[in-house]
Amino acid sequence: MGKRKKKSKPPPKKKMKTLDKTFFCPFCNHSDSVECCIDIRNLTATAKCWICLESFSTTANVLTEPVDVYSEWIDECERVNNNVGDDNDN
């Protein structure tokens, strides 16, 4: 008598890592103190630090994630710091 053939099992699905929702504050240097909130109805997104109360607001869309808001805030901080350094050379 022959053995039963095994049915091939589909490969297990990889779990996607969840993105962070709290971040490091560039002003007060506290970790996990910046929270990003996205309001889809008003198409706004804000990142606010609980410790030093610094905040950043930008426009949002359906695809916006908290990490996107935080990275825009960091980019804006770098842009402002680079412009300040250029003005001091005059």
Secondary structure, DSSP 8 states (H G I E B T S, - for coil): --------------------SEE--TTT--TT-EEEEEETTTTEEEEEETTT--EEEEE--TT--HHHHHHHHHHHHHHHHHHHHHHTT-
